[in-house]
Amino acid sequence: MSYYFAKKLDAPFSEAVERTIAALKARGFGVLTRIDVQSTLKEKIGADFRPYVILGACNPKMAHEALKAEDKIGTMLPCNVVVQEVDGGTEVAAVDPVASMQAIQNASLASIAEKVRDELKAVIEAI
């Protein structure tokens, strides 16, 4: 089982980021964090890196359900979505919450993870 699903876009990086945020919002997700990996690596260690952003996405309703089902699940939230520049365009990838939560033996949580996966897949497809 793969731990992510992805889609390549024929779009500039900044446009891909905005399209991704809009698609997340349309499916009920907010972006809690936005990490600019390129600038962070440059600032912290002087490394050059391609445009790469990590968006910490959260659907409040589903997060609430998950927290009620498993109180330590906050260690695995929010769901990360990556937008990065690749040869010939941009790629958007989202974590597969079902894969990331396989180690947790909680049937209620597994069903919530499946719902989140369906929503994140819909986000990726909509971009």
Secondary structure, DSSP 4 states (H G I P E B T S, - for coil): --SEEEEEESS-HHHHHHHHHHHHHHTT-EEEEEEEHHHHHHHHH------EEEEEEE-HHHHHHHHHH-TTGGGG-SEEEEEEEETTEEEEEEE-HHHHTTTS--HHHHHHHHHHHHHHHHHHHH-
